[in-house]
């Protein structure tokens, strides 16, 4: 029941924060990219790296996983591995990452309830762990533009299935800005602007323009 006396200037408890989230990157590998046909693969790589840099900028725990790295899919995306040089990807045999004990243990060890999920392919390696984690009480946020399926229909139908089960679709820029949330937060402002300029396309060019015309203090 709405009580106007309780209205205040405060963030909602459902918002993603650096303290309540963990990022799970699933199977961003060469063989998986070869089979991705739902969108431009270079754009998916760009979004994935932007998302990874967001995790690093805000010190959000990240869990990296691969499937059959040595026998089929190849190593973790080099650009992603470069962001997390000290992370070792958890390699699996199961298509459903949530059936791998080491991966689930890594997620549990973070103590976070909100999983920011991205990966390839949407209709297999994303939807299976998403549904499994949701059933066990986690909140799942699927980063649609840092993920891809074998076709547009496969990607979209998998997103619809996850949404119907309670997952929340987001984009990598949405995650980045939700974590920042206030341009007065100077401790992460510079890193956010660097990420935007490197990976956010026209938005990034807008930041370059604003900083060149207005000054380095230009925000937003």
C-alpha positions in Angstrom: 0.0 0.0 0.0 1.3 3.4 -1.0 2.3 5.6 1.9 3.3 9.1 0.9 4.9 9.8 4.2 7.5 7.1 3.5 8.6 8.7 0.2 12.2 9.8 0.2 15.1 10.6 -2.0 16.8 7.2 -1.9 17.7 4.4 -4.4 15.5 1.4 -4.9 16.6 -1.8 -3.3 16.3 -3.6 -6.7 19.1 -1.6 -8.3 22.4 -3.2 -9.2 25.2 -2.0 -7.0 28.9 -2.9 -6.7 28.1 -4.6 -3.3 25.2 -6.8 -4.4 26.2 -8.1 -7.8 28.5 -10.8 -9.3 29.2 -11.0 -13.1 29.2 -14.4 -14.8 30.8 -14.6 -18.2 29.9 -17.8 -20.0 31.7 -19.3 -23.0 33.0 -16.2 -24.8 35.2 -18.4 -26.9 36.2 -18.6 -30.6 34.2 -21.6 -31.6 31.1 -20.1 -30.0 31.6 -16.9 -31.8 32.0 -18.7 -35.1 28.4 -20.1 -34.6 26.9 -16.8 -33.5 24.5 -15.4 -36.0 22.0 -13.3 -34.0 24.0 -10.0 -34.3 27.3 -8.5 -35.3 30.0 -10.5 -33.6 32.4 -7.5 -33.3 29.6 -5.6 -31.5 29.1 -8.5 -29.1 32.8 -8.6 -28.4 32.8 -4.8 -27.8 29.9 -5.0 -25.4 31.5 -7.9 -23.5 34.7 -6.1 -23.0 32.9 -2.9 -21.9 30.9 -5.0 -19.4 34.1 -6.6 -18.1 35.8 -3.3 -17.7 32.7 -2.1 -15.7 33.1 -5.0 -13.3 36.8 -4.1 -12.9 36.1 -0.4 -12.4 33.6 -1.1 -9.6 35.4 -4.1 -8.1 32.4 -6.3 -8.9 33.4 -10.0 -8.5 33.6 -11.8 -11.9 33.4 -15.5 -12.6 34.7 -16.6 -16.0 33.8 -20.0 -17.5 34.5 -21.9 -20.7 33.2 -25.1 -22.2 35.5 -27.8 -23.7 38.3 -25.2 -24.2 40.9 -27.7 -25.2 38.8 -30.1 -27.2 36.4 -27.9 -29.2 35.7 -24.3 -28.3 39.1 -22.8 -27.8 40.4 -20.3 -25.2 38.6 -17.5 -23.5 38.2 -14.4 -25.6 41.7 -12.7 -25.4 40.2 -9.2 -24.9 38.2 -10.5 -22.0 41.1 -12.4 -20.5 43.2 -9.2 -20.7 40.7 -7.4 -18.5 41.1 -10.1 -15.8 44.7 -11.2 -16.1 44.6 -12.9 -12.6 41.4 -14.8 -13.2 41.5 -18.4 -14.4 38.5 -19.5 -16.4 36.6 -22.5 -15.0 36.4 -25.0 -17.9 33.5 -27.4 -18.0 32.0 -30.3 -20.0 28.4 -29.6 -19.2 26.4 -27.2 -21.4 24.6 -26.0 -18.3 27.2 -24.1 -16.3 25.0 -24.3 -13.2 25.7 -28.1 -13.1 29.4 -27.5 -12.6 30.3 -27.7 -8.9 33.4 -25.5 -9.2 31.4 -22.7 -11.0 28.5 -22.7 -8.5 31.0 -22.7 -5.6 32.7 -19.6 -7.2 29.4 -17.8 -7.5 28.4 -18.7 -3.9 31.8 -17.6 -2.5 31.0 -14.0 -3.6 28.0 -13.9 -1.3 26.1 -11.9 -3.9 22.5 -12.6 -4.9 22.3 -10.7 -8.2 23.9 -12.4 -11.1 24.8 -10.3 -14.1 24.9 -12.9 -16.8 26.3 -12.8 -20.4 27.6 -15.4 -22.8 27.3 -17.6 -25.9 25.0 -19.1 -26.9 21.9 -17.5 -25.5 19.6 -20.5 -26.2 21.9 -23.0 -24.5 24.7 -21.7 -22.3 22.8 -18.7 -21.0 19.2 -20.0 -20.7 20.2 -23.2 -18.8 22.2 -21.6 -16.0 19.7 -18.6 -15.8 16.7 -20.9 -15.2 18.7 -23.0 -12.8 19.9 -20.1 -10.7 16.5 -18.4 -10.7 14.9 -21.6 -9.4 17.4 -21.6 -6.5 16.6 -18.0 -5.5 19.1 -15.9 -7.4 18.2 -12.7 -9.3 19.4 -12.9 -12.8 20.1 -9.9 -15.1 20.9 -11.0 -18.7 23.1 -8.7 -20.7 21.5 -9.1 -24.1 24.1 -7.2 -26.2 27.1 -9.0 -24.6 25.4 -12.3 -25.6 24.5 -14.0 -28.8 22.7 -17.0 -30.3 23.0 -19.0 -33.5 20.2 -16.9 -35.1 18.1 -13.8 -34.2 15.1 -16.1 -33.4 17.2 -18.3 -31.2 18.5 -15.3 -29.2 15.1 -13.6 -28.9 13.2 -16.7 -27.9 15.8 -17.6 -25.3 15.5 -14.1 -23.9 11.8 -14.4 -23.8 12.0 -17.7 -22.0 14.4 -16.3 -19.3 12.2 -13.2 -18.9 9.1 -15.4 -18.4 11.0 -17.2 -15.6 11.9 -13.9 -13.9 15.2 -12.8 -15.5 15.7 -9.1 -16.2 17.1 -8.1 -19.6 19.7 -5.3 -19.6 22.5 -3.9 -21.8 26.1 -3.4 -20.8 25.8 0.4 -20.8 22.8 0.2 -18.6 24.8 -1.9 -16.1 27.7 0.5 -16.2 25.6 3.5 -15.5 23.5 1.8 -12.9 26.6 0.9 -11.0 27.8 4.6 -11.2 24.4 6.1 -10.6 25.8 9.5 -9.5 28.2 11.6 -11.5 29.5 13.1 -8.2 31.2 9.8 -7.4 34.6 10.9 -8.4 36.3 7.6 -7.4 34.9 5.8 -10.4 34.0 8.8 -12.7 37.2 8.7 -14.6 37.1 5.0 -15.2 33.5 5.2 -16.4 34.3 7.9 -18.8 37.2 6.0 -20.2 35.0 2.9 -20.7 32.3 5.0 -22.4 34.8 6.6 -24.8 36.4 3.3 -25.7 33.2 1.2 -26.1 30.0 3.2 -26.1 30.1 4.3 -29.8 28.3 7.7 -30.4 27.8 8.2 -26.7 31.5 7.9 -26.2 32.1 10.4 -29.0 29.7 12.8 -27.3 31.8 12.6 -24.1 35.0 13.3 -26.1 33.2 16.4 -27.7 31.9 17.6 -24.3 35.2 17.3 -22.6 37.0 19.1 -25.4 34.4 22.0 -25.6 33.1 22.2 -22.0 36.2 20.9 -20.2 37.4 17.8 -18.5 34.8 18.2 -15.8 31.9 17.6 -18.3 29.7 14.8 -17.0 26.9 12.5 -18.2 
